[in-house]
Amino acid sequence: MQPSRSERKRRAKQLEKLVEALSRLPAAVQKTIPCNDEIRSLLREASSLRGGAGKRLLKYITKILRNEQGENLEELYDFLSRRQGTNLQEKKEFHEIEYLRDTLLNEAIEQRQAAKEQQTDWEEDWPSLVAGQLGEQFPGIDQKALVRLAWLYAGTRNSRHSREIFRLLRAAQERLRYQQH
C-alpha cells in the first residue's frame, strides 16, 4: 500500500510535531532521547532558536528523521509518549487507521467502477488485496466483514459503513497492542 501524496504530507507534518515536542523538552531530558548525537545536538540548538531560524532547523531535523524512518521513529514516539502522555501516539494511530480505511474504501470504489464499466456483477465477497494485507497486519480481524462493509459503502456511500470499518480496524489495532504488551 503506497501512501498518497497528501498522506505523505500528513505524516511529515506529524513527524514535524514530534520534532517540535522533542525540542521543547528540558536539556537534561533531551540527553536521554533515543537517537544519534547529531540529532540530539540539533534538537538542543533548535530549543534555543526562535522565529524563522528555529522553524527551519525543525524542518531540517524532520527531514533527517524522515529519511531514516523505521524503528527509530517508533522509539522516539514511545519516548515522547512516556514523557508527555499518549496524545501524540494516539493521534498517530488514529491517522494510520484512517489511512487504512480509506485505502480499503478506495479499492472497493475502483472495483465497483471497473465492474460497472465491464457490465459485470460485482459480488459482495469480491477479492480484496487490501483486506488480505490488513489480515496480515492485524491477525484475527474479520476480513469478510471488512470486504462486505467496503462493498456496501461503494454501493451506497453511506458513511455508517465507513465508520464501522474504522471501528473494526481500531479494535484490531488495540487487540494487537495489548497482545504485544
N, C-alpha and C positions, 0 to 999 in steps of 0.2 A: 504494500500500500504506500504509494508515493504521495507525500503531503502536497496539497495545493500551494500555490504561491501565497495566498492570504493566510493559510495555516502556518507556513514557514514564518511569515511576518509576525503572527500572534506568538509563536514560540520564541522568536527573537526578542519580542517585547517582554515576554515573561522572564526570559533569561536576563534582560536588562534590569528588570525589577529585582531579581535575585542579587545581581551585582551591586545595585544601589543599596539594598538592605545590608549586604556584607560590608560595604564601605562605611556604613553608619555605625557599625559595631565598635566598641571601645578597642583601643590599641592592644590591650592585653588579650582580649578575646580573638582579635584578628591574627595573633601569632599562632593560634591553635587551629586555624582554618585548614581543612584537608586539601591543600593544593600546593603547587610548586612555589618556590621562593619568589620567582619573578611576579607572579600574580599577587602574592601577599604584599610585596613591596609596592606594586601599583595600586592596590586597594588602600594601603596606608597613605600613599600620596594623594589619591582621589578624595580621601576623607578631609584632607587639609585644603583642597582647592574648592572654590565656589564659582558659580556662574557658568559661563560657556566652557572654560577650561576644564572644569570638573565634569561637565556633561560629555565633552569629547573624550576624556580619559575613561569614563564609564563605558562609553560605546566601544572604545578600543579594547578594554578588558572583556567586554561581551563578545567581541569578535574573536578574541583569542580562545575563550571558553567554547564558543560555538564550533570552532574548528577542531577542538579537542574531542568534544562530545563524549558519549559513553558513560561508564560507571562514575567518572569524576563528577559529572553534573549531579547524579543521584546522591553522591556523598555530600555535595555542597547543599542540596535541598534538605537532606536529612540533618546536616549540621545546623542549618538555619532553623529548621522546624524544632529541633531540640532547644535552641537558644530562644526563639521567639514564639513558640507555639506552632500549630499546624496549619495556619491560614494559607500560607504560600503553597505548601504541599497539596492542600485540599483544592486550591484553585487550579493547580497544575493537573491534578487527577480529573477534575471536573471538565476541563477543556479537552483532555485526552478522550474522555468518554463521549463528549460532543463530537469530536472528530471521527471516532469510530462509528458512531450512529450515523453521521452524515455520509460517511463513505458507504455504509450498507444501503442507505436510502438512495443515494445516487446510483449505485449499481442496480437497484431494483427499478428505478425510473428508466435507466438506459435499457434494461432488459425488456421492460414493458413496451418502450418505444420501438425497439427492434422487432418484437413480436408483432406489433401493430403494423409496422412497415412491411413485414413479410406476410401479413394477413394470416397469422397462425394464432392458435390459442396459447395463452400464457398461463401455465398451471400454477396452482398455489404452492406446490412443492418444487419450484424451479431450482436449478443447481446454482448455488451462490458461492463464488470463490471467497468473498469477504467473510461470509458466515463460517466457512471452513477455517479461515485464518483466525477468526475470533474464537472458534472452538479450540484451536491450538493454544492461543494466548490465555484463555480462561477455561481450563478443563472443567467439565461438568455443566457448562452453560447449555441451555436448551436451544440448539441450533435450529430445530424445526420451528420453534416459536418465533425466533428472530426472522427466519425466512418468511413465515406466514404474515407476521406483522409488517414486514417490509413490502410484501405483496399487497396487503390491504392499503398501506399508505400510498403506494404507487398508483393504485386504482382510484382512491378517494381523496387523497391529500388531506386526510383528517389528522390533525395534529395529535389526537389522542393516541394513535398508533405509534407515532414518533416518540411521545413521552413514555409509552410502555416499553419500547426498545431501550430507551435511556435507563429506565428502572431496572430492566434485566441486566444490562451491562454494568450498572452501578453495583447491583447486588453481587454479580460475579467478581467484580473488582474487589469488593470488600471481603468476600469469602477467600479470595486469593491472598489478600493482605493478612488476614487472620491466620491462615494456614502457614504463612511464612514466618510469623512471629510466635 
